[in-house]
């Protein structure tokens, strides 16, 4: 019982406190960027006084269910490309991929 009591009454570690502060900053950046930024961009967006590695940011995001939005690609059978020359003539080209 003596070991359990020590574990339960132990003060929070410095790393745990910094991880909580980092989580708050990650959540703020994620919300401000409309949930588009993933871990690499969030790592770059951190202020210099709160720098953390990409792996640490990734782990904190994963543990708290923070994910970036991804774009859905539709129509795998054709690829449409719009090429504008001199902003007056626009051509739509169809490329058959399959």
LOSE-642462 format. One line per field, with one value per residue (C-alpha): residue in three letters; x negated, y, z. Coordinates in steps of 0.05 Angstrom, whole numbers, plus 5000, padded with zeros to 4 digits. Each point is the difference from the previous one (the first is absolute). Example, Ala and Ser with C-alpha at 12.3 -4.5 7.8 and 13.67 -1.06 7.14 Angstrom:
! residues 2
r <- c(Ala|Ser) $
u <- c(4754|4973) $
v <- c(4910|5069) $
w <- c(5156|4987) $
//
This chain:
! residues 98
r <- c(Unk|Unk|Unk|Unk|Unk|Unk|Unk|Unk|Unk|Unk|Unk|Unk|Unk|Unk|Unk|Unk|Unk|Unk|Unk|Unk|Unk|Unk|Unk|Unk|Unk|Unk|Unk|Unk|Unk|Unk|Unk|Unk|Unk|Unk|Unk|Unk|Unk|Unk|Unk|Unk|Unk|Unk|Unk|Unk|Unk|Unk|Unk|Unk|Unk|Unk|Unk|Unk|Unk|Unk|Unk|Unk|Unk|Unk|Unk|Unk|Unk|Unk|Unk|Unk|Unk|Unk|Unk|Unk|Unk|Unk|Unk|Unk|Unk|Unk|Unk|Unk|Unk|Unk|Unk|Unk|Unk|Unk|Unk|Unk|Unk|Unk|Unk|Unk|Unk|Unk|Unk|Unk|Unk|Unk|Unk|Unk|Unk|Unk) $
u <- c(5000|4942|4978|5071|5009|4936|5024|5068|4972|4941|4999|5007|4935|4970|5007|5073|5014|4963|5038|5066|4977|4978|5067|5036|4956|5010|5076|4999|4959|5042|5064|4973|4979|5070|4972|4960|4929|4969|4941|4945|5033|5021|4927|4977|5055|4979|4967|4924|5007|5046|4963|5012|4980|5046|5004|5022|5053|5024|5005|5039|5047|5012|5012|5052|5035|4978|4997|4995|5055|4983|5026|5041|4981|5058|5000|4939|5014|4985|4955|5022|4950|5013|4944|5006|4953|4995|5063|5044|5001|5016|4998|5028|4960|5025|4949|5023|4960|5028) $
v <- c(5000|5047|4999|5010|5060|5031|4990|5031|5061|5012|5070|5006|4995|5058|4961|4985|5074|5021|4948|5030|5070|4974|4966|5065|5036|4943|5003|5076|4996|4943|5039|5065|4965|4969|4930|4997|4999|4934|4987|5026|5068|5006|4985|5057|5046|4993|5062|4997|4998|4938|4959|4925|4943|4976|4932|5030|5042|4939|4958|5053|5010|4925|4989|5055|4983|5062|4988|5044|5003|4967|5015|4946|4985|4983|4972|4956|4985|5069|5057|5070|5056|5073|5038|5075|5038|5075|4998|5006|4933|4940|4929|4939|4937|4930|4947|4927|4965|4930) $
w <- c(5000|5012|4927|4975|5047|4972|4928|5015|5038|4953|4970|4924|4962|4960|4935|5013|5014|4937|4959|5026|4980|4932|4991|5013|4948|4949|5010|4990|4936|4974|5013|4971|4935|4992|5017|4936|5029|5018|5045|4954|4990|5073|5020|4954|5028|5072|5030|5010|5076|4995|4948|5000|4953|4946|5033|5066|4966|4961|5063|5038|4941|4993|5074|5001|4935|4962|4924|4940|4948|4934|4931|4965|4929|4954|4930|4994|4926|4973|5019|4980|4997|4986|4967|4996|4954|5009|5043|4938|4965|5044|4974|5034|4985|5015|5015|5002|5054|4988) $
//
